[in-house]
Amino acid sequence: MLLAFLLIVALAAVVQRNLLAVVLLFAVYSLLSAALFTSLKAVDVAMTEAAVGVGVSTVLMLATLSLTTHRANRLPRRSVLPLIVVLATGAALVYGTLDMPAFGDPGAPIHGHVAGDYLRRSIAETGIPNVVTSVLASYRGFDTLGETCVVFTAGLGVLLLLGTRRGSRGEVTQP
């Protein structure tokens, strides 16, 4: 059901000409994605999607819209080549997932290496009672810090691209 809603919202965002509606549809899409991740028991990914997708991205897109128009201009007709490239890439990605183990398979390779060690030793080694939190905050702390830096840098880049300047009296002006 969630996948069907995701598809409907994505298609609605593609055909929409009002950019404010597109931003709101993207927020709904991120919220539905977070719900999907929650139903798949990936609560940490769901929280990240909710924070970044629904929160930060929506605020940045709304800030960008406040500096532009709310209507998209019609583009001239383009070739069908980009559609073919996207479909070929999608087909290659689907083909690459055909030999994956079944969802929840205890014999999957991911469960045969370090997962058992994390489950057995994480509380004693880190002192954190939640295994997911101990993996993200302790074992993969530098990776999490790197991801945070990437998100911060992306947000800073968007703000720099917006290019607002302060006037002599502190008012925001367009360049």
ChimeraX attribute file (.defattr): number of C-alpha atoms within 10 A of each C-alpha:
attribute: neighborCount
match mode: 1-to-1
recipient: residues
	/A:1	6
	/A:2	12
	/A:3	11
	/A:4	9
	/A:5	14
	/A:6	18
	/A:7	12
	/A:8	12
	/A:9	18
	/A:10	16
	/A:11	12
	/A:12	15
	/A:13	19
	/A:14	10
	/A:15	9
	/A:16	14
	/A:17	15
	/A:18	14
	/A:19	18
	/A:20	18
	/A:21	15
	/A:22	20
	/A:23	20
	/A:24	16
	/A:25	20
	/A:26	21
	/A:27	22
	/A:28	19
	/A:29	21
	/A:30	23
	/A:31	21
	/A:32	21
	/A:33	22
	/A:34	24
	/A:35	19
	/A:36	18
	/A:37	17
	/A:38	15
	/A:39	12
	/A:40	12
	/A:41	11
	/A:42	14
	/A:43	16
	/A:44	15
	/A:45	15
	/A:46	23
	/A:47	16
	/A:48	13
	/A:49	20
	/A:50	20
	/A:51	16
	/A:52	16
	/A:53	21
	/A:54	22
	/A:55	15
	/A:56	16
	/A:57	18
	/A:58	20
	/A:59	15
	/A:60	16
	/A:61	17
	/A:62	16
	/A:63	14
	/A:64	15
	/A:65	15
	/A:66	11
	/A:67	13
	/A:68	11
	/A:69	12
	/A:70	14
	/A:71	13
	/A:72	11
	/A:73	9
	/A:74	7
	/A:75	6
	/A:76	6
	/A:77	6
	/A:78	7
	/A:79	8
	/A:80	8
	/A:81	9
	/A:82	10
	/A:83	10
	/A:84	11
	/A:85	11
	/A:86	11
	/A:87	12
	/A:88	12
	/A:89	12
	/A:90	12
	/A:91	11
	/A:92	11
	/A:93	11
	/A:94	10
	/A:95	10
	/A:96	10
	/A:97	9
	/A:98	9
	/A:99	7
	/A:100	9
	/A:101	13
	/A:102	10
	/A:103	8
	/A:104	8
	/A:105	10
	/A:106	11
	/A:107	10
	/A:108	13
	/A:109	12
	/A:110	12
	/A:111	12
	/A:112	11
	/A:113	10
	/A:114	10
	/A:115	11
	/A:116	12
	/A:117	10
	/A:118	16
	/A:119	13
	/A:120	11
	/A:121	12
	/A:122	21
	/A:123	14
	/A:124	9
	/A:125	12
	/A:126	16
	/A:127	12
	/A:128	15
	/A:129	11
	/A:130	12
	/A:131	17
	/A:132	16
	/A:133	15
	/A:134	19
	/A:135	17
	/A:136	15
	/A:137	16
	/A:138	17
	/A:139	15
	/A:140	13
	/A:141	13
	/A:142	12
	/A:143	13
	/A:144	15
	/A:145	12
	/A:146	12
	/A:147	12
	/A:148	12
	/A:149	12
	/A:150	12
	/A:151	13
	/A:152	12
	/A:153	12
	/A:154	12
	/A:155	15
	/A:156	12
	/A:157	11
	/A:158	15
	/A:159	14
	/A:160	10
	/A:161	10
	/A:162	16
	/A:163	11
	/A:164	14
	/A:165	12
	/A:166	11
	/A:167	10
	/A:168	7
	/A:169	6
	/A:170	8
	/A:171	9
	/A:172	11
	/A:173	11
	/A:174	10
	/A:175	8
